[in-house]
């Protein structure tokens, strides 16, 4: 029996050796590793309580910071590290994840620590698996434990795939060697087995992929093909066009969806969704592509809500503003596209913050008290030194041109890396600066306010109110006037400098007298010189009720309240944007639990797309950050679409809030570029080429004023209700004579026309009669030849001497009998008497002296009353 047993064992060994020999002779067949999506470290689908570590060097470097692409925070109040770092004094380090159900693990992606100064990353590690977190099995390659090689720098993600999937619940990473300190970020790839108790699995089961939507990542050529197919499917409501070309020559394509897509219709607002400012933020691009497919299909199927949107709004959709970065990020792939791969353009520009800085232009003008009198509070012009700046990318220039060519009302740009909505201002500057409340500064601002009154539009109705009244020369010292120079005589006042007042006054110093009376600064109102009531309201923000912001707060946009409404309309409708109990993607919750934040308080940037759009155009735009994972796996797109679909439709409907209307003249012609001002909101809008306008406002009553060049301004009370739809508030403006007045003033150096006095205390007239002809005289012309100027100065000097002699003779009549009063001779002033005799005509004399009109006609100042 023993011998038979030994014979059987030897036969078995021979058969096994033969099988091994045959297996060696068979050709090797390569088996591709199984591919699974990320489990959700970067997207925060894996929660912090599912993570465990051997230790941590500091609470800022806990196991919750071990997520792929986790960004460090420099905020002293909320300082967070950019990786998990164990206690360096420990001999063994490990990081553990509990997936809470059986999972087929297929790979691990690792990164180093996010830091500006340090270069810490793990260069090698072991991987263990367990089903009960007590007994661990290390991956073995058949000879020894499998040592995985990690990173060679701190930023580039490195993928290690498993040859065969490992089925387990727990996974543990054990670092073996590192550069600098032992710090790492990671993502785990795996395919969870079905678990009906999982909330995420239930959500996936509830979401049924729509068959006609293409849920996958698109490169540039795929994106163009998809947009063309949608245009062919819905040719009546879609139209494709290009904003321009990128640095590599790729078209920045856009699609407009509307009932009449090829042209702007009067009364129809224009809306835009843009994405792909950063090429690696793929979620926004795919959401825009899915939205245009959805609108086309649902419109054809008769969806009433989609039909109202398409027929009532001209919708512009731009899926990729940075096609060069898009191609670069797609080449790296979803899992290996890092935080900055494809973020910039080919020339190295971040498009979102590459726009001209108009905030500084407006804020500096506000600090100087120049808004809105000298510098408008809307459609701020691009500074000349920034228009040709080489630092502005070609993509940015194409976007600016696109913004200026369409009357956009509302828009949003999709980004990634967080889950919130950020509204302007994006740039940060405190409301007030210290050291500006000194007495000297207050006095300068007060004088600048008074000065602005005369630098604004010339007011014809202010003429003839006694400003030009002639005073006897001998009373100058009594009444407080400064003695004029011989070559500066003008209506009895000193000639102003070029940068001083333009109505013949000398700018008063703090303690100087004006018009013979010492006027306190607070009493300037009501005397024709100082600030009017409504002008001071303009300085505070067009009737803002005197509200001032705290000095330590950043400057808020004039439409801040409506911006918050727009932001909350998207965030509250999004399925997970307000779920902030676990904090934000990279730190504590900055939104206060509502999913919205002011960008200036959160992460301020200069020259942002949102601020430029608000200050340079009529469009209110904000940024929507769609998730922590900038480039999610393709399998996540179905869930992301369901989270954002309702929010995108709701946000588009907000374009119908506020007031709208058409501005026309009395003949029914549209008035373009008319300014629409709302009392209490220090930000105006302008009408489109077709005369229509839209002003987004919260419910309430508003006094709306429309101004246009060559027309008389008009004010109406417009009521915005809570019901859906904008309130119609149209205007018909009457033409004014202002255009003709400006032409006449331009001929005379933009200075007021001389006003002549009839009588000692009579009103001023701007004409003198000569038969049936009206003659206007202007003494302030700038284009005068030197000889003519010398003659004029001589006439002025002689006229002054003549007047003084007359005054002396008049005083002498009080002591001498009337019969002995000598009659003064005017022989030596005869050539010039007619020039100024009209200034001293007594009451009851209505005609000009001989030679007066002839002297005026020599200067070609003849105008007819109809010319005005």
C-alpha angles and dihedrals in degrees: 000000000000091000092049090051091052091049091053092050092050091050090050091051091050091052092049091049090050091050092050090049091051091047090054091052092051115093116257115253115205113224115203113228116252113262119224132171124249115282091227113269093134096038091048092238084127102068125221094250089062090064127082133174139187092243143319131234093220136355087253089063100049125146089267088069093061094093121125112264092008108167124220120235124226093192108123091210094049105023112172130175126237099235146010111278121183126214106283092215092065119095096213126042127189140166121206136195128195112204090187092227140046110291136180104230113208108167152344130231117201137190136179129244120299104235137139096218108020129070105204122158141142115250100188139011146167125235126218133185134203142172097205103026090242106076112049129192120201118217108258126199094204096270106045144340111309110249111204119209113227136188134341094194136020100250110039113088115231122203124209114187125200116236090221127023114253115219112215144113102234129047126190130193117205114194115217105176135011146173115247106336126000101260130141147168121202150175125207123216119213148137111235116214115241112282116179091196093062115102091210091050090051090052091051090049092049094051110079111194111242107241097219094052120088107225103191140092115272127210119208097275092045090050092052091048092051094049091050092050091052090048090052092047094051106025094156096061104027136070130174124214139158128245091202139285133298126233090272093047099258117146117246095224127204134182124209118206118194144119087263103022100174100063143024115262121212110258095014113118120221120229133186140198116191131183141167097059083142113038096219094056095090101162094075093048093053092045091055092048091049091048095055090049090048095049092049095049097041092047090054090048091053100249101175095211093051091046091055090050096047096043095042101042134044100225121200117194121190112180099184126027090169107044093164092058090043092059092047093052094046090052089058092046136226099290099036098042101108131210093280105025105127091355093126133047123260088269093050101258127142099221096202094062097030098092125109113277104247094159092075091048093053097039094049089050090050091051089054092048094244098126125128098353100060103010119036121236091227138042089030109195121242109252113253092237091058100046093077096031113141089212090073110091123232088242090055092051090051091052092049091051089049092051092051095048097056129053095233116184104181137009147157134204121213120226137161145220095078138043108234144081118255121200131193148305090069093172119077128225126144118252092240133015124221121252097034098103097078120128092248092051091048091050092050092050091048091052091046089054091052091046094051090062089070097038092060124078116322110257112215093190090064090066119101096027095120097275092122097043113146115235125196111263094231090061095059095100091043095051097040101249121145114241108255122232118244094250095042101057110138121155091326095301135100114267110253124235120252093262095043133083118316101213102075098271130126110235107251122235120221095274100024125116124237128195089002095296131090104237119200113226093247092053097059091100117093096020096090094253110074142059118307121227095251092048091060088050088055089055089056094045112283099302097331092163093249093287113161126188123233112275094237094052123095117250112277124217117252088243094045093127092053091044088057090050091051091048094049091047089063100035096048092049094048110096098233110011094100094048095102102142091114095048129248128309095275106017144341122341110278096184100068091240096298100092097239133099140175106248093217090061095042112037109345118204132182123233097015125175092239096053092045092051092050097047101036101038140022093258122114107209134176138177124253115201106202104193150330093264108069093193109029124189117272091250090063095061094084091056093044091052092053090049094052106030098086092039092054092050093046092050092052090054090059089075087080094063122105126015135324136177149134126270114213139162123245090271093058097254116141117247115220125206093017112158118240113200127188117204110241095022113088095205123084133197132213132227121252125245089271092054097249124126141183126206116189110217141160118246115288145085118295135184103223121195125192122200129183136173110268095011136095112251119248131203128202137175109241122189121208113201134198095247119098118272134054121275114248112235112166129175136211111199126202119224118252133203092242094106091056092045091053091051091053092046091049089058089057100044096273091289126132118268115253113267115213125216123225110194132359096282104011128123123273122259126198094212140046122210124240108173109299092338130096118214124194121200126200122188096181102073115140100199098076127136118239095246091052090048092052091050091050093049090050091051091049092050093048091046090053092051090047092053092049091053091050091051092050091050091049091053091048090059090070091068104032128066113260092243092060096050107123119228109236118233120226099188098124093047094044097110091056104031092096090055096068105012089099088064091063102038110136126234115291095029110114106164126080120247120259114286095018097109093041091057090051095046090058086071095052094239096143116135132162122230090241089062089072 
